[in-house]
Amino acid sequence: MRTDGGLHGWLVVDKPPGLSSSRVVGEVRRLTGTKVGHAGTLDPLATGVLPIALGEATKTTAYAMAGRKRYRFRVRWGIARATDDREGEIVGESSLRPSRAAIEAILPRFTGTILQSPPPYSAIRVDGYRAYRLARAAAPPALKARPVQIAALRLIAMPDRDHAECEALVGKGTYIRALSRDLGIALGTFGHVAELRRLSVGRFSIEQAISLDSVVERRHSLAASEYLLPIETALDGIPALALTAPEAARLRCGQRVTPRESGVRAHLDRLDEGTVVSAWHDQVVIALARVENGSLQPARVINR
């Protein structure tokens, strides 16, 4: 939202296929002329929810990225690809196609906290280099398996014997490409992502999304549109504390604050040392702060 002449808040862009997340971010930056960031990269072939932070909202991207993400995806059985999606070269083939019963029986093994090896073509850093750069240089890195959380996973449809439509709700760091690959292996065949659409990231959903073409059309009126969401939208997952006007003023100036109001004080006392909270005054967030020795130490002040 605009309170100081700047453009501050979140746009949920429905990313089109074929564009990288950075390309979309660059286009929004060019159109708005403001500082821009995003919450959660999408592969070029993927579509759907790409939350883009404008102005002071860029200070909250880490909290948006921590939220669970919901995906709908189509797995292509019987073919393994180097990138674990349809854009990579074929590296394996199998004539076996899993049945609906076999797929549904295997899904519980991939629900909960599981170990997952990221795709070689990913943005993970290995010895200072992005894994995808090493893979393109014919030196695919062996990426260590790491724990990820898959809160829900279900089979939606089987349009033909070669494909399955699935939906997953996952935690940070989960790769749907790797999940599709591993499902294929567990079913005695191969699998890769043929289509991928992100339906939500934390509080941001596809119902709030605007197309990139519409961003171009509305670039002069975004501040007044229903598509520009408040900075606070990304902060639902962290504790919130309401401050008095004098306390808010001190926190905005970078000073440590010890709230005086008894209810706020009691809430603060229940929080662990180092917890990050959102500090509010007059129904807007004025800073992100860290709990230190029973007080609030400002971490990121929201200026607007």
C-alpha positions in Angstrom: 0.0 0.0 0.0 1.0 3.7 -0.5 1.4 6.0 2.5 4.6 7.8 1.6 4.4 8.0 -2.2 6.1 4.7 -2.6 4.6 1.3 -3.7 4.6 -1.1 -0.8 2.9 -4.5 -0.6 2.6 -7.9 -2.3 1.4 -8.8 -5.8 0.6 -12.5 -6.4 1.5 -13.0 -10.1 0.2 -16.0 -11.9 3.5 -16.9 -13.6 3.1 -17.9 -17.2 5.0 -20.9 -18.6 8.4 -20.4 -20.3 9.6 -17.5 -18.1 12.0 -17.8 -15.2 11.0 -16.2 -11.8 13.8 -13.7 -12.2 12.5 -12.6 -15.6 9.0 -12.0 -14.1 10.6 -10.1 -11.1 12.6 -8.0 -13.6 9.5 -7.1 -15.6 7.6 -6.1 -12.4 10.6 -4.0 -11.3 10.7 -2.3 -14.7 7.0 -1.5 -14.7 6.8 -0.2 -11.1 10.2 1.4 -10.7 10.5 0.1 -7.2 12.5 -2.4 -5.2 11.2 -5.9 -5.9 11.7 -9.4 -4.4 9.9 -12.7 -4.6 9.0 -15.6 -2.3 9.9 -19.0 -3.8 11.3 -19.6 -7.2 9.3 -21.4 -9.9 11.0 -23.3 -12.7 10.4 -21.9 -16.2 8.0 -24.7 -17.2 5.9 -24.1 -14.0 2.9 -21.8 -13.7 1.0 -20.3 -10.8 1.5 -18.4 -7.6 4.6 -16.2 -7.5 4.3 -13.8 -4.6 6.3 -10.6 -5.5 7.2 -8.1 -2.8 7.3 -4.4 -3.6 9.1 -1.7 -1.6 9.1 -2.3 2.1 7.4 -5.7 1.7 10.8 -7.0 0.5 11.8 -7.0 4.2 9.3 -9.8 4.8 10.1 -12.2 2.0 11.9 -14.7 4.3 8.6 -15.2 6.2 6.5 -15.7 3.1 9.0 -18.3 1.8 8.7 -20.2 5.0 5.1 -21.0 4.4 3.8 -24.3 3.0 3.3 -24.5 -0.7 0.5 -26.3 -2.6 1.2 -27.8 -6.0 -0.8 -29.6 -8.7 1.4 -31.6 -11.0 1.3 -34.2 -13.7 3.8 -37.1 -13.6 4.8 -38.7 -16.9 5.6 -42.4 -16.2 8.1 -44.6 -18.0 10.7 -41.9 -18.9 13.5 -40.5 -16.8 15.0 -37.1 -17.8 18.2 -35.4 -16.7 16.3 -32.5 -15.2 13.5 -34.5 -13.7 11.1 -32.5 -15.8 10.0 -32.6 -19.5 12.7 -30.2 -20.6 15.7 -32.5 -19.9 17.2 -35.1 -22.1 15.9 -38.7 -21.8 18.2 -40.8 -19.6 16.1 -43.9 -19.0 12.9 -45.6 -20.2 10.7 -48.3 -18.9 7.6 -50.0 -20.4 6.0 -50.5 -16.9 3.0 -48.2 -16.1 1.7 -48.2 -12.5 -2.0 -48.8 -11.7 -4.2 -46.5 -9.7 -4.1 -49.0 -6.8 -0.3 -49.1 -6.9 0.0 -45.3 -6.9 -2.4 -44.8 -4.1 -0.6 -47.5 -2.0 2.8 -45.9 -2.4 1.7 -42.3 -1.5 1.8 -42.7 2.3 5.5 -43.5 2.0 6.0 -40.0 0.7 3.9 -38.2 3.3 5.4 -36.7 6.5 9.0 -35.9 6.9 11.1 -37.8 4.3 14.6 -37.7 2.9 14.8 -36.2 -0.5 17.8 -35.8 -2.9 17.4 -32.5 -4.8 17.6 -32.6 -8.6 21.1 -32.1 -10.0 19.6 -29.2 -12.0 18.7 -27.0 -9.1 19.8 -23.7 -7.5 21.5 -25.3 -4.5 25.1 -24.2 -4.0 27.9 -26.8 -4.2 31.4 -25.5 -3.4 30.2 -22.0 -4.3 28.6 -22.9 -7.6 24.9 -23.4 -8.4 24.2 -27.1 -9.0 22.6 -26.5 -12.4 25.8 -24.8 -13.6 27.8 -27.9 -12.7 25.2 -30.1 -14.3 25.3 -28.1 -17.5 29.1 -28.4 -17.5 28.7 -32.2 -17.7 29.7 -32.5 -14.0 26.3 -33.2 -12.3 26.9 -33.0 -8.5 25.8 -35.7 -6.2 23.5 -33.8 -3.9 23.0 -35.2 -0.4 19.5 -36.2 0.7 17.9 -33.9 3.2 14.7 -34.0 5.3 11.7 -32.3 3.8 8.1 -32.2 4.8 5.2 -33.3 2.7 2.1 -32.6 4.7 -0.4 -34.0 2.1 -0.1 -35.9 -1.1 -3.0 -37.3 -3.2 -3.8 -38.8 -6.6 -6.4 -36.7 -8.4 -6.8 -38.3 -11.8 -5.2 -40.7 -14.3 -6.0 -39.2 -17.7 -4.2 -42.1 -19.5 -1.8 -44.9 -18.7 1.2 -42.6 -19.1 0.2 -39.9 -16.7 -1.1 -39.2 -13.2 -2.4 -35.9 -11.8 -1.4 -35.3 -8.2 -1.6 -32.6 -5.6 0.8 -32.0 -2.8 1.1 -29.6 0.2 4.8 -29.3 1.1 7.3 -27.5 3.3 10.2 -25.3 2.4 12.9 -26.9 0.2 10.8 -29.7 -1.2 11.2 -30.3 -5.0 8.2 -31.6 -6.8 10.6 -32.7 -9.6 12.4 -34.9 -7.2 9.1 -36.2 -5.7 7.9 -37.3 -9.2 11.3 -38.9 -9.9 11.2 -40.8 -6.6 7.6 -41.9 -7.0 8.5 -43.5 -10.4 11.4 -45.3 -8.9 9.3 -46.6 -5.9 6.8 -47.9 -8.4 9.4 -49.8 -10.4 9.5 -47.5 -13.3 10.6 -43.9 -14.1 8.8 -40.6 -13.7 9.3 -36.9 -14.4 7.2 -33.7 -14.1 5.3 -33.0 -17.3 3.2 -30.1 -15.9 3.5 -28.1 -12.7 1.2 -25.4 -11.2 1.7 -23.8 -7.8 -1.7 -23.1 -6.1 -0.5 -21.3 -3.0 2.5 -20.1 -0.9 1.5 -19.6 2.7 -1.3 -17.1 2.8 -0.9 -16.3 -0.9 -3.3 -18.2 -3.2 -4.1 -18.5 -6.9 -7.5 -16.8 -6.2 -5.5 -13.6 -5.4 -3.3 -13.8 -8.5 -3.0 -11.4 -11.4 -1.6 -12.3 -14.8 1.7 -10.7 -15.9 -0.2 -9.1 -18.9 -2.7 -7.5 -16.4 0.2 -6.1 -14.4 1.4 -4.4 -17.6 -2.1 -3.0 -18.2 -2.6 -1.8 -14.7 1.0 -0.6 -14.0 -0.2 3.0 -13.3 -3.1 1.9 -11.0 -1.7 -1.0 -9.1 -1.6 1.0 -5.8 -5.4 1.4 -5.9 -6.2 -2.1 -7.2 -7.4 -5.1 -5.1 -4.3 -7.0 -6.3 -1.9 -5.1 -4.2 -2.0 -6.9 -0.8 -0.8 -5.4 2.5 2.8 -6.0 3.7 1.2 -7.8 6.7 -0.1 -10.6 4.5 3.2 -12.5 4.7 3.4 -12.3 8.5 0.5 -14.4 9.7 2.9 -17.2 10.7 4.8 -15.2 13.4 3.7 -13.8 16.7 2.3 -10.3 16.7 2.6 -7.7 19.5 0.8 -4.3 19.7 2.8 -1.4 20.9 1.8 2.0 22.3 2.7 5.1 20.2 5.8 6.0 22.3 7.0 2.4 22.1 6.5 2.2 18.4 8.4 5.5 17.9 11.4 4.2 19.8 11.4 0.9 17.9 11.3 2.8 14.6 14.4 4.7 15.7 16.2 1.4 16.3 15.9 1.4 20.1 15.2 -1.6 22.3 11.7 -1.6 23.7 10.2 -3.2 26.8 6.4 -3.2 26.4 4.5 -1.9 29.4 1.0 -3.1 28.7 0.3 -6.1 30.9 -1.2 -8.3 28.2 1.5 -7.6 25.7 4.1 -8.2 28.5 2.6 -11.5 29.3 2.6 -12.6 25.7 6.2 -11.5 25.3 7.2 -13.5 28.4 5.9 -16.7 26.8 8.1 -16.4 23.8 11.5 -18.0 23.5 14.7 -16.0 23.4 15.5 -15.1 19.8 11.9 -15.4 18.5 11.1 -12.9 15.7 7.8 -11.1 16.1 5.9 -8.5 14.2 5.4 -5.2 16.1 2.2 -3.4 15.4 0.8 0.1 16.0 -2.4 1.5 14.8 -3.3 -1.7 13.0 -0.1 -1.8 10.8 3.2 -3.5 11.2 6.0 -1.0 12.0 8.9 -3.4 12.5 10.1 -7.0 12.8 11.8 -7.4 16.1 13.7 -10.1 18.0 13.0 -11.2 21.6 16.1 -10.4 23.7 16.2 -10.6 27.5 12.5 -9.8 27.8 12.6 -6.9 25.4 12.2 -6.3 21.7 15.3 -5.5 19.6 14.4 -4.1 16.2 15.6 -6.3 13.3 13.8 -4.7 10.2 12.0 -1.4 10.5 9.1 -1.0 8.0 9.2 2.5 6.6 6.2 3.8 4.8 
